[in-house]
Amino acid sequence: MHPPTPIFPHIPDGVYFSPWIGDEYHLGFHGRRLLVLGESHYDTWDDGEGRGPIKHKLGPDFTKECVAKVIRREGAALWRYIEQILLNEGRKDGWAPSGASVWPHLAFYNFIQAAVEGKARQRPPVESFVQDRAAFREILELLRPERVLVCGKTLWRLMEATREEDRLHPCLQAYRLRGGDRVWCLAVRHPSSYCQWTKLHPIVMSFFDAPSDCARMLASAQ
């Protein structure tokens, strides 16, 4: 399966890795246009050919290529846990049985817009988060998601702060689009390092339905 053709006329300045935009993104997931926000791509991994870790040059379609592989049931733990959080399904043959059907209904974008040198778990420098805030804002304007699931609390802490009236919980806040519409964002611990998907699923479903109810669930769980 090939990545879908972008439904927007251009990718804004500052964006190198084009986002994955599912063919049915406009129809939403659980009734909401959903953007899943990751942190970064790293450029070094073992190809499984016995040569050890190899540094790769990542092209601008790398994010879309990653999701296309996930639909073919290839990829790392991050993708598998995202599916489980959204679907509340146990794995069969390593994957959530209905997982491949999720990706056409959502968008995926990595906040950091340059490949991180090194293997998995290498962290981008703090200045990269500051530098890439403007590009993320432009992606919000293009995609106009109603909900953003932020994968990682460190990423969340380094994203741009919002106004006090747009904060419902330390892990739940909204960004304002230029027209004033709110884009609600929920941060969860990075799924590839720690994921209690059975506990996260009802929180995420509440987030889709009503952010204020979700904020109360988060507060009561503390």
C-alpha positions in Angstrom: 0.0 0.0 0.0 1.4 3.4 -0.9 1.2 6.4 1.4 -1.9 8.6 0.6 -1.5 11.7 -1.6 -1.5 14.7 0.7 -4.9 16.4 0.7 -3.3 19.9 1.2 -1.7 22.0 -1.6 1.7 22.5 0.2 3.8 21.6 3.2 4.8 24.7 5.2 8.3 26.1 5.7 10.2 24.4 8.5 8.5 21.0 7.8 11.0 18.4 6.4 9.2 15.1 7.3 5.8 15.3 5.6 3.0 14.0 7.9 1.1 10.9 7.3 -2.4 11.9 6.3 -4.8 8.9 6.1 -7.2 8.8 3.1 -10.1 9.0 5.5 -8.6 11.5 7.9 -11.4 14.0 7.2 -13.9 11.4 8.5 -12.2 11.2 11.8 -11.5 8.5 14.3 -14.1 8.0 17.0 -15.9 11.0 15.6 -12.9 13.4 15.8 -10.1 14.4 13.4 -7.1 12.9 15.2 -3.4 13.8 14.9 -1.0 11.5 16.7 2.1 13.4 17.6 5.5 11.6 18.0 8.8 13.1 18.9 11.5 12.3 16.4 13.1 9.9 13.9 16.6 8.5 14.6 18.9 7.7 11.8 20.8 4.6 12.9 19.5 1.1 13.2 20.4 -2.5 12.4 19.1 -3.7 9.1 19.2 -7.3 10.2 21.8 -8.3 7.7 24.6 -8.9 10.2 26.4 -5.6 9.5 25.5 -4.0 12.8 24.0 -0.5 13.2 24.0 1.5 10.0 23.4 5.2 9.6 20.7 6.1 7.1 19.8 9.2 5.2 16.1 9.9 5.8 14.1 11.5 3.0 11.1 13.8 3.5 8.6 10.9 3.0 10.1 8.9 5.8 7.2 9.4 8.2 4.7 8.3 5.6 6.9 5.3 4.7 7.0 4.2 8.4 3.2 4.2 8.7 2.9 2.4 5.3 5.1 -0.3 6.8 2.9 -0.5 9.9 -0.1 -1.2 7.8 1.9 -4.1 6.3 2.4 -5.2 10.0 6.1 -4.1 10.2 7.5 -1.7 12.8 8.6 -1.0 16.3 6.7 -1.2 19.6 5.6 2.5 19.4 3.2 1.8 16.6 1.8 -1.4 18.2 1.1 0.4 21.4 -0.6 3.4 19.6 -3.0 0.9 18.0 -3.7 -0.8 21.4 -4.3 2.5 23.1 -6.9 3.5 20.5 -8.5 0.1 20.1 -8.1 -1.6 23.5 -7.1 -4.8 21.7 -4.7 -7.5 22.8 -2.1 -8.6 20.3 -2.4 -11.5 17.9 0.7 -12.4 16.0 2.3 -9.4 17.5 -0.2 -6.8 16.5 -3.7 -5.6 17.4 -6.0 -7.5 15.1 -7.9 -4.4 13.9 -4.8 -2.1 14.0 -4.2 -1.7 10.3 -7.6 -0.2 9.9 -6.8 2.7 12.2 -4.2 4.5 10.2 -6.4 5.6 7.2 -8.5 7.5 9.8 -5.8 9.6 11.4 -2.7 11.7 10.8 0.8 11.2 12.2 3.5 13.8 12.6 6.8 13.9 14.4 7.5 17.2 16.2 11.3 17.2 15.6 11.9 17.9 11.9 15.5 16.7 11.6 16.8 13.1 12.0 18.3 12.5 15.4 21.8 11.1 15.1 22.2 7.7 16.7 20.0 4.8 17.6 16.6 4.6 19.4 16.3 6.5 22.7 18.7 9.2 21.6 17.2 12.5 22.5 17.1 15.6 20.4 18.8 18.7 21.8 16.4 21.1 23.7 17.0 23.8 21.1 15.4 21.5 18.4 12.1 21.5 20.3 12.1 25.3 20.4 13.1 25.6 16.8 10.3 23.3 15.6 7.4 24.8 17.5 6.6 27.1 14.6 6.4 24.2 12.1 4.1 22.3 14.4 1.8 25.4 14.6 1.6 25.4 10.8 0.8 21.7 10.7 -2.1 22.4 13.1 -3.4 25.1 10.7 -3.2 22.7 7.7 -4.6 19.6 9.3 -7.0 21.4 11.7 -7.3 18.3 14.0 -9.9 18.3 16.8 -7.7 16.1 19.0 -4.0 15.6 19.3 -2.5 12.6 21.2 1.0 13.5 22.3 3.3 10.5 22.7 5.7 11.4 25.4 5.8 13.6 28.5 9.2 15.0 27.8 8.0 16.2 24.4 5.0 17.7 26.1 7.1 19.7 28.6 9.1 21.1 25.7 6.2 22.1 23.5 4.9 25.7 23.5 2.9 26.6 26.6 -0.7 27.7 26.1 -2.9 30.3 27.8 -4.2 29.6 31.3 -7.8 29.4 30.1 -6.9 26.7 27.6 -5.4 24.3 30.3 -7.6 21.8 31.9 -4.9 19.6 33.5 -1.1 19.4 33.4 -1.5 16.8 30.7 -4.4 18.3 28.8 -4.4 21.7 27.1 -5.5 23.4 23.9 -3.8 25.4 21.2 -5.7 28.0 19.4 -5.9 28.1 15.6 -5.7 31.5 13.9 -9.5 31.7 13.7 -9.8 30.9 17.4 -10.8 27.3 17.3 -9.3 25.1 20.0 -7.2 22.0 19.2 -7.2 19.8 22.4 -4.0 17.9 23.2 -3.6 15.0 25.6 -0.1 13.9 26.6 0.6 10.3 27.6 3.9 8.6 28.6 5.9 7.5 25.6 4.2 4.3 24.5 7.4 2.5 23.5 8.9 2.8 27.0 5.8 2.4 29.2 2.3 1.6 28.1 -0.6 0.4 30.2 -2.9 0.5 27.2 -5.9 -1.0 29.0 -5.9 2.0 31.5 -5.1 4.6 28.8 -7.9 3.5 26.5 -10.9 4.8 28.5 -9.0 8.1 29.2 -8.4 8.6 25.5 -12.0 7.8 24.6 -13.1 10.3 27.2 -10.7 12.8 25.7 -12.4 12.3 22.3 -15.8 12.8 23.8 -15.3 15.7 26.2 -11.9 17.1 27.3 -13.4 18.4 30.6 -14.6 14.9 31.5 -11.1 13.6 30.6 -9.5 16.2 32.8 -11.6 15.0 35.8 -10.6 11.4 35.1 -7.0 12.4 35.1 -7.3 14.3 38.3 -9.1 11.4 40.1 -6.4 9.0 39.0 -3.6 11.0 40.7 
